[in-house]
């Protein structure tokens, strides 16, 4: 069974790894939270979802 992935960045990493005949993890080894760009939004996705749920309860 094939997974239905919709993340183009993920698919690109997997395809590059396949072409290089390596594990995709090798391409992202060492990349962590410190590698992310500065946050552009005031809320995180989880904060936004919590607020939506809170408002829906009222």
N, C-alpha and C positions, 0 to 999 in steps of 0.2 A: 504494500500500500504506500503510495506517495503522499507526502504531506503537501498541503495547499498553502505554501508560504506566500505572503503578500508584501514582504519587506524587501524592496529592491536592493538595499545595501547589503542585507544578509545574503541574498542570492548571489550578488556579485562576489562577495568574499568566498562563498562556497564554490562558485565556478572557477575563480582564480586558483583556489587551493586544488581543485580537481585537475586543472591544467598543469599545475606544478607537481601534481602527485604528492601532496602533503596534506596533513590534517588542517582544517580551517582554523583551529585553535592556534596554530603556529603563526598565523598572520595577525592575530590580535593579542598575542602574549605580551604582557607588560602594560597593556592599555587598561587604565582604570579610571576611577572617578576624577582623578587629578588631570586626566587627559581631555576631559570634556570642556567645551567652550563655556564661557561665562553664561549664566542663565539670563535670558532676555525677558522672561515673564516674571511678574510679581508672585504668582502662585505656581506651585508644582502641580503636576497632573493629579496626584493623589489628593492634594488640598482642594482642587477644583471639584473633583468627584465627591469628596466628603461634603462640601458646601452644597452641591446639587442635591445630594441625598437629604441633608438637613432641611433644605427648603421644601423638598417634596413631602416631607413628613408633616409640614404645617399647613 
